[in-house]
Amino acid sequence: QVQLVESGGGLVQAGDSLRLSCTASGRTFSTYAMGWFRQAPGKEREFVATISWSGGSTYYADSVKGRFTISRDNAKNTVYLQMNSLKPEDTAVYYCAATPYPYTRVVVTTLSSYRYWGQGTQVTVSS
């Protein structure tokens, strides 16, 4: 069992930066690939970024590539999402999630592959 708690959301202006954090409980954090997803009002939850258990491999949605960076610190049981050059269309509730499945692109970019989810943190970007 893994419990995830996100933090770091807030209200910012377009062009600003935010760093989201997700801290996990449990001793097995380092064995899970981690992902960030987001859900805007009236829209389905969508993939944002993922990172392998070692941190050596990452994937990003095209919409955030070059602006967002996912990283992790296994010693702190924490995964981060650095978000730069934020746009109003980035406004959403951001969720972190953990998956025990093999780290392949098709698996770790799919929402249904993730077993554990945090409660979400709101990010609002004003224009």
C-alpha positions in Angstrom: 0.0 0.0 0.0 1.3 3.5 -0.9 -0.3 6.7 0.2 0.4 9.8 -1.8 0.1 13.5 -0.8 0.6 16.3 -3.3 1.5 19.9 -2.4 2.7 23.0 -4.1 -0.3 24.1 -6.2 -1.6 27.6 -6.3 -2.6 30.6 -8.3 0.0 32.1 -10.6 0.2 34.3 -13.7 1.0 33.1 -17.2 4.7 32.7 -17.6 5.3 31.9 -14.0 6.7 28.7 -12.5 5.5 26.3 -9.8 7.0 23.1 -8.4 4.6 20.4 -7.3 5.7 17.8 -4.8 4.3 14.4 -4.0 5.4 12.6 -0.9 4.7 8.9 -0.5 4.4 6.7 2.6 5.7 3.2 2.6 9.1 1.6 2.2 8.5 0.5 -1.4 8.4 3.9 -3.0 11.6 3.3 -4.9 10.1 0.3 -6.7 7.3 2.2 -8.3 7.3 4.3 -11.4 5.6 7.6 -10.7 3.4 9.8 -12.8 1.7 13.1 -12.9 -1.8 13.6 -14.4 -4.1 16.5 -14.5 -7.8 17.1 -14.9 -9.3 20.4 -16.0 -13.0 21.2 -15.4 -15.3 19.3 -17.7 -12.4 17.3 -19.2 -11.0 13.8 -18.7 -7.9 13.2 -16.6 -4.9 13.3 -18.8 -1.3 12.1 -18.7 1.4 14.8 -18.0 4.7 13.1 -17.1 6.2 9.9 -15.7 9.5 8.8 -14.3 10.9 5.3 -13.8 11.8 3.9 -10.4 15.4 4.9 -10.8 14.7 8.3 -12.3 16.7 7.3 -15.4 13.8 7.4 -17.8 11.0 9.9 -18.3 8.1 10.6 -20.7 6.1 13.8 -21.2 2.9 14.8 -22.9 3.6 16.8 -26.0 1.7 19.7 -24.4 4.2 20.1 -21.6 7.4 18.9 -23.2 10.2 21.5 -22.8 8.3 23.3 -20.0 7.8 20.7 -17.3 10.4 18.5 -15.7 9.6 15.4 -13.5 12.2 14.2 -11.0 12.3 12.1 -7.9 14.3 11.7 -4.7 13.9 8.2 -3.5 15.7 9.0 -0.2 12.8 11.4 0.5 10.1 9.3 -1.0 9.2 12.3 -3.1 8.5 13.0 -6.8 8.5 16.5 -8.2 7.0 18.3 -11.1 8.7 21.6 -12.0 6.4 23.6 -14.2 7.8 26.6 -16.1 6.3 29.0 -18.6 2.9 28.2 -17.3 -0.1 28.8 -19.6 -3.8 29.3 -18.8 -4.5 26.0 -20.4 -2.3 24.3 -17.7 -5.1 25.1 -15.2 -6.2 21.9 -13.6 -6.1 19.6 -10.6 -2.8 17.8 -10.7 -2.5 14.3 -9.3 0.4 12.1 -8.7 0.2 8.3 -9.0 2.2 5.2 -8.6 2.4 2.1 -10.8 4.0 -1.2 -10.1 4.0 -2.3 -13.7 6.9 -2.6 -16.1 8.2 0.7 -17.3 7.2 0.8 -20.9 5.9 3.9 -22.7 2.5 2.5 -23.5 2.0 1.3 -19.9 3.3 4.3 -17.9 1.5 6.9 -20.1 -1.9 5.2 -19.5 -4.1 6.3 -16.6 -5.4 2.8 -15.9 -1.9 1.5 -15.2 -1.6 3.4 -12.0 -2.7 1.7 -8.8 -2.3 4.5 -6.2 -3.4 8.1 -6.5 -3.1 11.2 -4.4 -5.9 13.6 -3.6 -4.8 16.3 -6.1 -3.6 19.8 -5.9 -5.1 22.8 -7.7 -3.0 24.8 -10.2 -4.6 27.9 -11.6 -2.9 30.0 -14.2 -4.3 33.4 -14.9 -3.8 35.3 -18.2 
